[in-house]
Amino acid sequence: MRHVAIRVGRAALAAGLLFGGGTAQAASAEKGKEAFIKYGCFQCHGTVGQGAQRESGGRVLYNTQMPVEAFIGYVRSTNRQMPPYSEKILSDADLADMYAYLQSLPKPPDYKSIPLLNQ
């Protein structure tokens, strides 16, 4: 139960934060999906944040345990495996929307629950 409460709390934080003007507005998963595609994030991270299989591919992003503030900070500075995105390219609102989109994605089923994989 504690994990559910933490996850719900993080999702609420992501949904409630918009970093601009000092006012909190709800982040939009729908707008986040549009921005994720528009800015090419899907090219390395997959259309649903599943990551890429190739060596130079992006990391898995769906179901991230990273707080929204850390997510935004990472996108701004990165670890040099991807280009940093300044506020001129992606606003904090865009990133909060992307985070809401990534948090809205369902976790894939456990492989043990897929009959074909258990034969």
C-alpha positions as CSV (number, residue, x, y, z in Angstrom):
1,M,0.0,0.0,0.0
2,R,2.8,2.4,0.8
3,H,4.2,2.0,-2.8
4,V,0.8,2.9,-4.2
5,A,0.6,6.0,-2.0
6,I,4.0,7.1,-3.1
7,R,3.2,6.6,-6.7
8,V,-0.1,8.4,-6.5
9,G,1.7,11.2,-4.6
10,R,4.3,11.5,-7.4
11,A,1.7,11.5,-10.1
12,A,-0.2,14.2,-8.3
13,L,2.9,16.3,-7.9
14,A,3.6,15.9,-11.7
15,A,0.0,16.7,-12.6
16,G,-0.1,19.7,-10.3
17,L,3.2,21.4,-11.2
18,L,3.7,24.0,-13.8
19,F,6.9,25.9,-13.4
20,G,6.1,29.4,-14.5
21,G,4.7,32.6,-13.0
22,G,4.6,31.1,-9.6
23,T,1.1,29.7,-10.2
24,A,0.4,26.0,-10.1
25,Q,-1.6,24.6,-13.1
26,A,-2.3,21.1,-14.0
27,A,0.2,19.5,-16.3
28,S,-1.4,17.8,-19.4
29,A,-0.5,14.2,-20.3
30,E,-2.1,14.9,-23.8
31,K,0.1,17.9,-24.4
32,G,3.1,16.0,-23.0
33,K,2.6,13.3,-25.6
34,E,2.4,15.9,-28.4
35,A,5.6,17.6,-27.1
36,F,7.4,14.2,-26.7
37,I,6.7,13.5,-30.4
38,K,7.2,17.0,-31.7
39,Y,10.7,17.4,-30.1
40,G,11.8,14.0,-31.2
41,C,12.2,12.4,-27.8
42,F,10.5,9.3,-29.2
43,Q,13.4,8.7,-31.6
44,C,15.6,7.5,-28.8
45,H,13.2,6.8,-26.0
46,G,10.4,5.1,-28.0
47,T,6.9,6.3,-28.5
48,V,5.8,5.1,-25.0
49,G,9.1,5.8,-23.2
50,Q,10.1,2.1,-23.5
51,G,13.7,3.0,-24.4
52,A,15.7,1.7,-27.4
53,Q,17.3,-1.6,-27.9
54,R,20.3,-0.3,-29.8
55,E,23.5,0.7,-27.9
56,S,23.1,4.4,-28.5
57,G,19.4,4.4,-27.6
58,G,17.6,6.3,-24.9
59,R,16.8,5.0,-21.5
60,V,13.4,3.7,-20.4
61,L,11.3,6.7,-19.2
62,Y,7.8,5.3,-18.5
63,N,7.1,4.6,-14.8
64,T,10.1,6.7,-13.8
65,Q,10.7,7.0,-10.1
66,M,12.5,10.3,-10.7
67,P,10.7,13.4,-9.2
68,V,9.5,15.9,-11.8
69,E,12.1,18.5,-10.6
70,A,15.0,16.0,-11.2
71,F,13.5,15.1,-14.6
72,I,13.5,18.8,-15.6
73,G,17.0,19.3,-14.3
74,Y,18.3,16.2,-16.1
75,V,16.8,17.3,-19.4
76,R,18.4,20.8,-18.9
77,S,21.9,19.5,-18.2
78,T,21.9,15.8,-19.2
79,N,24.8,13.4,-18.9
80,R,26.1,14.2,-22.4
81,Q,24.4,11.1,-23.8
82,M,21.7,13.4,-25.2
83,P,21.7,17.1,-26.0
84,P,20.6,19.4,-23.2
85,Y,17.3,21.2,-23.9
86,S,17.3,24.8,-22.7
87,E,14.2,26.8,-21.8
88,K,14.4,28.4,-25.2
89,I,13.6,25.0,-26.7
90,L,11.5,23.3,-24.1
91,S,9.7,25.3,-21.4
92,D,9.3,24.0,-17.9
93,A,5.6,23.7,-18.7
94,D,6.4,21.4,-21.7
95,L,8.6,19.3,-19.5
96,A,6.0,19.0,-16.8
97,D,3.5,17.9,-19.5
98,M,6.0,15.3,-20.8
99,Y,6.5,14.0,-17.3
100,A,2.7,13.8,-16.8
101,Y,2.5,11.8,-20.1
102,L,5.3,9.4,-19.0
103,Q,3.6,8.9,-15.6
104,S,0.3,8.2,-17.3
105,L,1.7,5.3,-19.3
106,P,0.7,1.9,-17.9
107,K,3.4,-0.4,-16.8
108,P,3.7,-3.4,-19.1
109,P,2.4,-6.7,-17.7
110,D,4.8,-9.0,-15.9
111,Y,6.1,-11.6,-18.3
112,K,4.9,-14.3,-16.0
113,S,1.3,-13.3,-16.8
114,I,1.8,-13.8,-20.5
115,P,0.9,-17.5,-21.3
116,L,3.1,-17.8,-24.4
117,L,6.2,-16.7,-22.5
118,N,5.6,-19.4,-19.9
119,Q,5.5,-22.4,-22.1
